[in-house]
Amino acid sequence: MPTQSTQPTETPARTEEFDYVVVGGGTAGNVVAARLSEDPSVTVCVLEAGPSDVGDDNILQLDRWMGLLESGYDWDYPVEPQSHGNSFMRHARAKVLGGCSSHNSCIAFWAPAEDLDAWEAAGCTGWGAADIFPLYQRLETNDAPGDHHGRSGPVKIRNVKSADPCGAALLEACAQQGIPTTQFNTGKTVVRGANWFQINSDENNIRQSSSVAYLHPVMDKRPNLVVRTGVRAKKLLIDGNRRCTGAEYLDPDLIHTRTVTARREVIVSCGSIDTPKLLMLSGIGPAAHLREVGVDVLVDAPGVGENLQDHPEGVIMWEAKQPMTTASTQWWEIGIFADTRPGLERPDLMFHYGQVPFDMNTARYGYPTTENAFCLTPNVTQAKSRGTVRLRTRDYRDKPMVDPRYFTHEHDERVMTYGLKLAREIAAQPALSGWAGAELAPGPDVRTDDELLDYIRKTHNTVYHPASTVKMGADDDAMAPVDARLRVKGIDGLRVCDGSVMPELVTVNPCITTMAIGEKCADLLKADAR
């Protein structure tokens, strides 16, 4: 009887060549691919691990977005045990074309000018407001007033026009509390103000993700653009001259490894968790950590996987005295900005208003809930806690170790505690007297700072905005793995283009800024190819 070989059968890898390879069809990567392929002489390949979103109403219909959490469209990353935060929390990361612009809600903000100018001051030349505001204008078709807005870009952005009477009462209550109703995205930073959001969805409530806005109109019309879905990158290919020449990926047959090479450059756009993971799997990262998991070190880049930032989010929920609305664009339609101290140039506190109960992290502790509730979710817009992303093993299939280290900085605790108190003050205003019933969580008996902090640590969530894990910075900044032209230091032909390059997470929801990063990256690539 013949013995069975323990050696795997070798299948020659099929190699394809393009001018540019974009690894990750995410929020920024699709922008880069679309802009580069505008030149018919340039060939571009996009590798996306998730499925296509074309014709998939689970993705496209914006009001369904909450059903994507912990679904088959979600990498669903747990966090490492948190000493000061919620160890049950999970980071939703999109597993679908469009990345998190296909997965999260569609709250559309221009970042405050002060955020972007701070990037430039930190050594990111060309990333100030004067450089990035024109990119917002380029990418949008916005229905808001103002000469600064774009009217012909690929991304449709519109003002929410809601018929929700509880939301209208909330805005009136905010005004009674001293938080005026203020138009967003005027070009002036809102330090204290509230309003219905602007959202990147069209008049039929189809989300305007980067895939919908940038790829869908051209995928079948540009033979020079290849969008490959269901293919998971395993590692980057780097030659003996320390030049990135392409990437290896797992074929959709889930057996064979294929290779795609780039004549010009490779752009990694896998997001703030998977981009550092792929770099580290490819030998670019903190040397000691790479050796610990058995990865050969090509570039000792200590900043890869460091500096993890996020918008931590609390929740306070009330039973509604009247029936809540049964129709919504995305069930989270109002934003409230506040300053917890005088003299701030940017708000350090933001609330999202939910027209639905939000008991994802409260039910396990026995806090009461109901199907007819509304909530406010205070979040720390400029959190000071810093976390890490690390490899669990050298196997690309293993989930990375995500340790946000939530609430390890006193600032974050203070702002969140302030936020819960302010939310109660808003709810106590006369305008909400017909809506705000019993406080379900944390409940009226939770009053002291220590009690509120204990509740926050147990039940907080995230606004799903991880960022800054491969931050860009000055050439001499050893903790910035990427320079101001988004080039990975120490490797030729390789750039990073996603939210991981933000030196500091923007104050607001970052989706539109991440698209602007894609626009900027495409400009840089075109300029450097001349």
C-alpha positions as CSV (number, residue, x, y, z in Angstrom):
1,M,0.0,0.0,0.0
2,P,1.6,3.3,-1.0
3,T,2.3,5.9,1.7
4,Q,0.8,9.4,1.5
5,S,3.2,12.2,1.0
6,T,3.2,14.9,3.7
7,Q,4.6,17.5,1.3
8,P,2.2,19.9,-0.3
9,T,1.8,19.7,-4.1
10,E,3.5,22.6,-5.7
11,T,1.4,24.6,-8.1
12,P,3.2,27.3,-10.2
13,A,2.0,30.7,-9.2
14,R,0.3,32.7,-12.0
15,T,1.9,36.1,-12.3
16,E,0.3,39.2,-13.8
17,E,1.8,42.6,-14.2
18,F,0.3,46.1,-14.0
19,D,1.7,49.6,-13.6
20,Y,0.1,49.9,-10.2
21,V,-1.2,47.4,-7.7
22,V,-3.6,48.6,-5.0
23,V,-3.8,46.2,-2.2
24,G,-7.2,46.7,-0.5
25,G,-10.3,48.0,-2.2
26,G,-11.0,50.3,0.7
27,T,-12.2,53.9,1.3
28,A,-9.1,55.4,0.0
29,G,-7.7,52.7,-2.3
30,N,-10.7,52.8,-4.7
31,V,-10.2,56.5,-5.1
32,V,-6.5,56.0,-6.1
33,A,-7.4,53.2,-8.5
34,A,-10.1,55.3,-10.2
35,R,-8.0,58.4,-10.5
36,L,-4.9,56.5,-11.8
37,S,-6.9,54.6,-14.4
38,E,-8.3,57.8,-15.9
39,D,-5.2,57.6,-18.0
40,P,-5.9,54.8,-20.5
41,S,-2.2,54.1,-20.9
42,V,-1.9,53.2,-17.2
43,T,-2.9,49.8,-15.9
44,V,-4.2,49.3,-12.4
45,C,-5.1,46.2,-10.4
46,V,-7.1,46.3,-7.1
47,L,-7.0,43.3,-4.8
48,E,-9.9,43.1,-2.3
49,A,-10.3,40.3,0.1
50,G,-14.1,40.7,0.5
51,P,-16.8,40.3,-2.1
52,S,-18.1,42.9,-4.5
53,D,-20.8,45.3,-3.4
54,V,-22.3,45.6,-6.9
55,G,-26.1,45.0,-6.7
56,D,-25.9,44.0,-3.0
57,D,-28.6,45.8,-1.1
58,N,-27.2,44.6,2.2
59,I,-24.4,47.0,1.5
60,L,-26.0,49.7,-0.7
61,Q,-29.1,50.4,1.2
62,L,-27.9,52.8,3.9
63,D,-30.6,52.1,6.5
64,R,-29.4,48.5,6.7
65,W,-25.9,49.3,7.9
66,M,-26.2,48.1,11.5
67,G,-26.9,44.6,10.2
68,L,-23.4,44.5,8.8
69,L,-21.8,44.5,12.3
70,E,-20.5,41.0,13.1
71,S,-21.8,39.7,9.8
72,G,-20.0,37.9,7.0
73,Y,-19.0,41.3,5.7
74,D,-17.1,42.1,8.9
75,W,-13.6,40.9,9.9
76,D,-14.9,41.4,13.4
77,Y,-11.7,41.9,15.4
78,P,-11.9,41.5,19.2
79,V,-9.8,43.7,21.3
80,E,-7.1,42.5,23.8
81,P,-8.2,42.6,27.4
82,Q,-8.6,46.2,28.5
83,S,-7.4,47.3,31.9
84,H,-9.5,50.5,31.8
85,G,-12.0,49.7,29.1
86,N,-14.5,47.3,27.7
87,S,-12.8,44.0,26.9
88,F,-15.9,42.7,25.2
89,M,-15.7,45.3,22.5
90,R,-15.1,44.4,18.9
91,H,-13.7,46.5,16.0
92,A,-15.9,46.1,12.9
93,R,-13.6,46.2,9.9
94,A,-15.2,45.9,6.5
95,K,-14.8,42.7,4.4
96,V,-16.3,44.1,1.2
97,L,-15.4,46.3,-1.8
98,G,-15.5,49.9,-0.5
99,G,-14.0,49.1,2.8
100,C,-15.5,50.9,5.8
101,S,-17.2,53.4,3.5
102,S,-19.4,50.3,2.5
103,H,-19.8,49.2,6.1
104,N,-20.3,52.1,8.5
105,S,-22.9,54.8,8.5
106,C,-22.4,57.6,6.1
107,I,-21.8,60.7,8.2
108,A,-20.0,63.2,5.9
109,F,-17.7,65.8,7.4
110,W,-14.9,68.1,6.2
111,A,-12.2,67.9,8.9
112,P,-11.6,71.1,10.9
113,A,-8.9,73.3,9.3
114,E,-7.1,73.1,12.6
115,D,-6.8,69.3,12.4
116,L,-5.2,69.5,9.0
117,D,-3.0,72.4,9.8
118,A,-1.7,70.5,12.8
119,W,-0.8,67.6,10.5
120,E,1.3,70.0,8.4
121,A,2.9,71.6,11.5
122,A,3.9,68.0,12.6
123,G,6.0,67.6,9.4
124,C,3.4,66.5,6.9
125,T,4.2,69.1,4.2
126,G,1.3,69.6,1.8
127,W,-1.4,68.3,4.1
128,G,-2.7,71.6,5.6
129,A,-6.2,72.9,5.1
130,A,-5.2,75.0,2.2
131,D,-4.1,71.8,0.4
132,I,-6.9,69.4,1.5
133,F,-10.0,71.6,1.4
134,P,-9.8,71.7,-2.5
135,L,-9.7,67.9,-2.5
136,Y,-13.0,67.8,-0.5
137,Q,-14.4,70.2,-3.1
138,R,-13.1,68.0,-5.9
139,L,-14.6,64.8,-4.6
140,E,-18.1,66.0,-3.7
141,T,-21.4,67.0,-5.2
142,N,-22.9,68.7,-2.2
143,D,-26.4,70.2,-1.9
144,A,-25.4,72.5,1.0
145,P,-25.1,76.3,0.3
146,G,-21.7,77.9,0.0
147,D,-19.2,78.7,-2.8
148,H,-16.6,76.4,-1.2
149,H,-18.6,73.3,-1.9
150,G,-18.1,71.0,-4.9
151,R,-20.9,70.5,-7.3
152,S,-19.5,68.0,-9.8
153,G,-17.5,65.4,-7.8
154,P,-18.2,61.7,-7.7
155,V,-19.5,61.6,-4.1
156,K,-23.0,62.8,-3.6
157,I,-23.4,64.5,-0.2
158,R,-26.7,65.8,1.1
159,N,-28.3,67.3,4.1
160,V,-30.5,65.0,6.1
161,K,-34.1,66.1,5.9
162,S,-35.7,64.0,8.6
163,A,-39.3,63.8,9.7
164,D,-38.3,62.6,13.2
165,P,-40.1,64.7,15.8
166,C,-37.9,63.5,18.7
167,G,-34.8,64.6,16.8
168,A,-36.4,68.0,16.2
169,A,-37.1,68.3,19.9
170,L,-33.6,67.3,20.7
171,L,-32.2,70.2,18.6
172,E,-34.5,72.6,20.4
173,A,-33.4,71.1,23.8
174,C,-29.8,71.6,22.7
175,A,-30.5,75.3,22.0
176,Q,-32.2,75.7,25.4
177,Q,-29.0,74.2,26.9
178,G,-26.8,76.7,25.0
179,I,-25.8,74.6,22.1
180,P,-27.2,76.4,19.0
181,T,-28.4,74.8,15.8
182,T,-25.5,75.3,13.4
183,Q,-25.0,74.2,9.8
184,F,-22.1,71.7,9.4
185,N,-19.4,71.8,6.6
186,T,-19.4,75.5,6.2
187,G,-15.6,75.7,6.3
188,K,-15.8,77.1,9.8
189,T,-15.1,74.8,12.7
190,V,-18.1,74.1,14.9
191,V,-16.9,74.1,18.5
192,R,-20.4,74.2,20.0
193,G,-23.4,73.4,17.9
194,A,-25.8,70.7,16.8
195,N,-27.7,69.8,13.6
196,W,-28.9,67.0,11.3
197,F,-25.9,65.5,9.6
198,Q,-24.7,65.7,6.1
199,I,-24.5,62.2,4.7
200,N,-22.9,60.6,1.7
201,S,-25.9,58.9,0.2
202,D,-28.0,59.7,-2.8
203,E,-31.7,60.7,-3.0
204,N,-32.7,57.0,-3.0
205,N,-30.6,56.5,0.2
206,I,-28.0,54.4,-1.7
207,R,-24.7,54.9,0.2
208,Q,-22.0,56.8,-1.7
209,S,-19.1,54.6,-0.7
210,S,-15.8,54.9,-2.5
211,S,-16.8,51.8,-4.6
212,V,-20.2,53.2,-5.5
213,A,-18.9,56.7,-6.3
214,Y,-15.5,56.0,-7.9
215,L,-15.5,52.4,-9.2
216,H,-19.1,51.4,-10.2
217,P,-19.4,54.0,-13.0
218,V,-16.1,52.9,-14.6
219,M,-15.4,49.2,-13.8
220,D,-17.0,47.9,-17.0
221,K,-15.7,50.8,-19.2
222,R,-12.0,50.8,-18.5
223,P,-10.0,47.7,-19.8
224,N,-7.0,49.1,-18.0
225,L,-8.7,48.7,-14.6
226,V,-9.0,45.3,-13.0
227,V,-10.9,44.9,-9.8
228,R,-10.4,41.5,-8.2
229,T,-12.6,40.6,-5.3
230,G,-12.4,37.6,-3.0
231,V,-8.6,37.6,-3.0
232,R,-6.7,38.0,0.2
233,A,-3.2,39.5,0.3
234,K,-0.7,37.3,2.1
235,K,2.4,39.4,1.9
236,L,4.2,42.1,-0.2
237,L,7.0,41.1,-2.5
238,I,10.2,43.0,-1.9
239,D,13.3,42.3,-3.9
240,G,17.0,42.4,-2.9
241,N,17.2,46.1,-3.6
242,R,14.4,46.8,-1.1
243,R,11.9,47.6,-3.8
244,C,8.3,46.5,-3.5
245,T,7.5,44.7,-6.7
246,G,4.1,43.3,-6.0
247,A,2.0,41.1,-3.7
248,E,1.1,37.5,-3.1
249,Y,-2.6,36.7,-2.6
250,L,-4.7,33.7,-2.0
251,D,-6.7,32.7,-5.0
252,P,-10.5,32.4,-4.7
253,D,-10.1,28.6,-4.8
254,L,-8.6,29.1,-1.3
255,I,-5.7,26.8,-2.3
256,H,-3.3,28.5,-4.7
257,T,-1.1,31.5,-4.2
258,R,-1.0,33.9,-7.0
259,T,1.3,36.8,-7.7
260,V,0.7,40.3,-9.1
261,T,3.5,42.6,-9.8
262,A,3.8,46.4,-10.3
263,R,6.0,48.1,-12.8
264,R,5.7,51.4,-11.0
265,E,4.3,51.2,-7.4
266,V,2.3,49.2,-4.9
267,I,-0.3,51.1,-2.8
268,V,-1.5,49.5,0.4
269,S,-5.0,50.5,1.4
270,C,-6.1,47.8,3.9
271,G,-7.1,50.1,6.8
272,S,-5.7,51.0,10.2
273,I,-5.7,47.4,11.5
274,D,-4.8,45.3,8.4
275,T,-2.3,47.7,6.8
276,P,0.1,47.4,9.7
277,K,-0.6,43.7,9.8
278,L,0.4,43.3,6.1
279,L,3.5,45.5,6.5
280,M,4.6,43.4,9.5
281,L,3.9,40.1,7.7
282,S,6.2,41.5,4.9
283,G,9.1,42.3,7.3
284,I,8.4,46.0,7.8
285,G,7.8,46.8,11.5
286,P,9.2,46.8,15.0
287,A,12.2,44.4,14.7
288,A,11.9,42.8,18.1
289,H,8.3,42.0,17.6
290,L,8.8,40.6,14.1
291,R,11.6,38.3,15.4
292,E,9.4,37.2,18.3
293,V,6.8,35.9,15.9
294,G,9.3,34.5,13.4
295,V,9.1,37.1,10.6
296,D,12.4,38.1,8.9
297,V,13.1,41.8,9.4
298,L,13.6,43.8,6.3
299,V,13.0,47.3,7.7
300,D,13.1,48.0,11.5
301,A,10.1,50.4,11.5
302,P,9.1,50.9,15.2
303,G,6.1,53.1,14.3
304,V,4.3,50.4,12.4
305,G,1.3,49.3,14.5
306,E,2.0,52.0,17.1
307,N,-0.1,55.2,17.8
308,L,-3.5,53.5,17.5
309,Q,-6.1,56.1,18.0
310,D,-9.9,56.0,18.1
311,H,-13.1,57.8,19.1
312,P,-14.3,55.9,22.2
313,E,-18.0,56.2,22.6
314,G,-20.3,56.0,25.6
315,V,-24.0,55.6,25.7
316,I,-26.9,57.1,27.7
317,M,-30.4,55.8,26.8
318,W,-34.0,56.8,27.6
319,E,-37.3,55.1,27.1
320,A,-39.3,57.2,24.7
321,K,-42.7,58.5,25.9
322,Q,-44.0,58.5,22.4
323,P,-43.5,56.1,19.5
324,M,-40.2,56.7,17.8
325,T,-39.9,57.1,14.1
326,T,-40.1,54.0,12.0
327,A,-38.1,55.3,9.0
328,S,-34.7,56.8,8.8
329,T,-31.7,57.4,6.5
330,Q,-29.4,55.5,8.9
331,W,-30.9,55.7,12.4
332,W,-28.1,58.1,13.5
333,E,-29.0,61.4,12.1
334,I,-27.9,64.2,14.4
335,G,-24.6,65.4,15.7
336,I,-23.9,67.6,18.7
337,F,-20.5,69.2,19.4
338,A,-19.4,70.7,22.7
339,D,-16.3,72.0,24.4
340,T,-15.7,70.8,28.0
341,R,-13.3,73.7,28.7
342,P,-13.2,77.4,27.6
343,G,-10.9,78.5,24.8
344,L,-10.8,75.4,22.7
345,E,-10.4,75.9,18.9
346,R,-11.9,72.5,18.3
347,P,-14.7,70.6,20.1
348,D,-13.3,67.9,22.4
349,L,-16.8,66.2,22.8
350,M,-19.2,65.0,20.2
351,F,-22.6,63.2,20.5
352,H,-24.4,61.0,17.9
353,Y,-28.1,60.9,18.4
354,G,-29.6,57.4,17.9
355,Q,-33.3,56.9,17.0
356,V,-33.0,53.3,18.2
357,P,-32.1,51.5,21.4
358,F,-28.4,50.9,21.7
359,D,-27.9,48.1,24.3
360,M,-25.0,46.3,22.6
361,N,-22.8,46.8,25.6
362,T,-25.3,47.4,28.4
363,A,-27.6,44.3,28.2
364,R,-24.9,41.9,29.5
365,Y,-24.8,43.9,32.7
366,G,-28.5,43.9,33.2
367,Y,-29.3,47.4,32.3
368,P,-32.9,47.6,31.2
369,T,-33.8,48.1,27.5
370,T,-36.8,48.6,25.3
371,E,-37.6,48.6,21.6
372,N,-38.9,52.2,21.8
373,A,-35.9,54.3,23.0
374,F,-33.5,56.9,21.9
375,C,-29.9,57.6,23.0
376,L,-27.0,59.9,22.9
377,T,-23.5,58.6,22.5
378,P,-20.8,61.0,23.8
379,N,-17.4,60.4,22.2
380,V,-14.0,61.8,22.9
381,T,-13.0,63.6,19.7
382,Q,-9.3,64.0,20.5
383,A,-8.6,61.0,22.7
384,K,-5.2,60.9,24.3
385,S,-5.0,57.1,24.9
386,R,-2.8,55.3,22.5
387,G,-2.8,51.6,21.5
388,T,-1.1,49.1,19.3
389,V,-1.7,46.6,16.5
390,R,0.5,43.5,16.6
391,L,0.8,40.2,14.9
392,R,-0.7,37.3,16.7
393,T,1.5,34.9,14.7
394,R,3.2,35.0,11.3
395,D,0.2,33.2,9.7
396,Y,-1.6,35.8,7.6
397,R,-5.0,34.0,8.4
398,D,-4.7,34.8,12.1
399,K,-6.5,37.9,13.5
400,P,-4.1,40.6,14.7
401,M,-3.8,41.6,18.3
402,V,-5.7,44.9,18.6
403,D,-5.0,46.7,21.9
404,P,-6.6,50.2,21.9
405,R,-5.7,50.8,25.6
406,Y,-9.0,52.7,26.1
407,F,-9.2,55.2,28.9
408,T,-5.6,54.8,29.9
409,H,-5.3,58.6,29.8
410,E,-7.2,60.8,32.3
411,H,-8.3,63.2,29.6
412,D,-10.5,60.6,28.0
413,E,-12.1,59.7,31.3
414,R,-12.8,63.3,32.1
415,V,-14.3,64.2,28.7
416,M,-16.6,61.1,28.6
417,T,-17.8,61.7,32.2
418,Y,-18.6,65.3,31.3
419,G,-20.4,64.0,28.2
420,L,-22.8,61.8,30.2
421,K,-23.6,64.7,32.6
422,L,-24.2,67.1,29.7
423,A,-26.5,64.6,28.0
424,R,-28.6,64.5,31.1
425,E,-28.8,68.3,31.1
426,I,-30.0,68.3,27.5
427,A,-32.6,65.6,28.2
428,A,-33.9,67.6,31.1
429,Q,-34.7,70.7,28.9
430,P,-38.4,71.5,28.4
431,A,-38.3,70.7,24.7
432,L,-37.6,67.0,25.5
433,S,-40.2,66.7,28.3
434,G,-42.6,64.9,25.9
435,W,-40.0,62.4,24.8
436,A,-37.5,61.6,27.6
437,G,-38.9,58.9,29.8
438,A,-37.0,56.7,32.2
439,E,-33.3,56.8,31.9
440,L,-32.5,53.1,31.2
441,A,-28.7,53.2,31.2
442,P,-26.7,54.1,33.2
443,G,-29.9,55.0,35.2
444,P,-30.7,57.9,37.5
445,D,-29.0,56.2,40.5
446,V,-25.5,56.4,38.8
447,R,-24.5,59.9,39.8
448,T,-20.9,60.3,41.1
449,D,-17.9,60.6,38.9
450,D,-16.6,57.2,40.1
451,E,-19.9,55.6,39.4
452,L,-20.1,57.1,35.9
453,L,-16.6,56.1,35.2
454,D,-17.2,52.5,36.2
455,Y,-20.2,52.4,33.9
456,I,-18.2,53.9,31.1
457,R,-15.4,51.5,31.4
458,K,-17.7,48.5,31.3
459,T,-20.1,49.6,28.6
460,H,-18.4,51.9,26.2
461,N,-18.1,51.2,22.5
462,T,-16.3,52.7,19.6
463,V,-17.4,54.9,16.7
464,Y,-15.4,52.5,14.6
465,H,-12.7,55.0,13.7
466,P,-9.3,53.4,14.3
467,A,-6.5,55.4,12.8
468,S,-2.9,56.5,12.8
469,T,-1.1,53.1,13.0
470,V,1.2,53.8,10.1
471,K,1.4,57.6,10.5
472,M,3.1,59.9,8.1
473,G,5.6,62.4,9.4
474,A,8.8,64.2,8.7
475,D,11.7,62.4,7.2
476,D,13.6,62.4,10.5
477,D,10.7,61.2,12.6
478,A,11.6,57.6,13.4
479,M,8.1,56.8,14.7
480,A,6.5,57.9,11.4
481,P,6.9,54.9,9.0
482,V,5.5,57.0,6.0
483,D,6.8,60.3,4.7
484,A,4.6,63.2,3.6
485,R,4.3,61.7,0.1
486,L,2.9,58.5,1.7
487,R,6.1,56.6,0.8
488,V,7.1,53.8,3.2
489,K,10.5,54.7,4.5
490,G,13.2,52.2,3.7
491,I,11.3,50.6,0.8
492,D,11.1,51.9,-2.8
493,G,7.9,51.6,-4.8
494,L,5.6,51.3,-1.8
495,R,3.0,53.7,-0.4
496,V,0.3,53.6,2.2
497,C,-3.0,55.2,1.5
498,D,-5.8,54.9,4.1
499,G,-6.7,56.2,7.6
500,S,-3.6,54.6,9.1
501,V,-1.4,57.5,7.8
502,M,-3.2,60.2,9.7
503,P,-0.7,61.6,12.2
504,E,-3.7,62.4,14.5
505,L,-7.2,61.2,14.1
506,V,-9.4,64.0,12.9
507,T,-12.0,65.4,15.3
508,V,-15.0,64.4,13.2
509,N,-16.1,61.2,11.4
510,P,-13.2,60.5,9.1
511,C,-14.7,58.8,6.0
512,I,-14.6,61.9,3.7
513,T,-11.1,62.8,4.8
514,T,-10.0,59.2,4.0
515,M,-11.4,59.7,0.5
516,A,-9.4,63.0,0.3
517,I,-6.3,61.0,1.3
518,G,-7.0,58.8,-1.7
519,E,-7.3,61.9,-3.9
520,K,-4.0,63.3,-2.6
521,C,-2.2,60.0,-3.0
522,A,-3.3,59.8,-6.7
523,D,-2.0,63.3,-7.2
524,L,1.4,62.4,-5.7
525,L,1.7,59.2,-7.7
526,K,0.9,61.0,-11.0
527,A,3.4,63.8,-10.1
528,D,6.2,61.3,-9.2
529,A,5.6,59.3,-12.4
530,R,6.4,62.2,-14.7
